[in-house]
């Protein structure tokens, strides 16, 4: 355990220098990849816009939901198969943008772990099979 102060303690004591921080932490201002979650800043902006809204009574809410349901029923789903496929592909692309893809180092690590486990399991099952085959030959000879 070191008796040196880390960056946050040094700042609290007024001793913050470039040497005390040491460049050990990297500050990232924006994420490298999309996380699929809203940022606090963006969610806060949406909250500020809607915070001045007037609350609706239950009867007004029911009327609006009935109107929305009627509009959906009258419109109905599209029967054009090309529109259906186009919408499906748009949704697939939107979901793939939310995925956090592994970088090259992670992919190499994951692949090597899977291959090592595969080699281990093949050896284990192969030895069990060989042992049982010899056992059957001894018994039934």
Secondary structure by P-SEA (a helix, b strand, c coil): ccccccaaaaaaacccccccccccbbbbcccccccccccaaaaaaaaaaaccbbbbcaaaaaaaaaaaaaaaaaacccccaaaaaaaaaaaaaaaaaacccccaaaaaaaaaaaaaaaaaaaaaaaaaaaaaaaaaaaacc
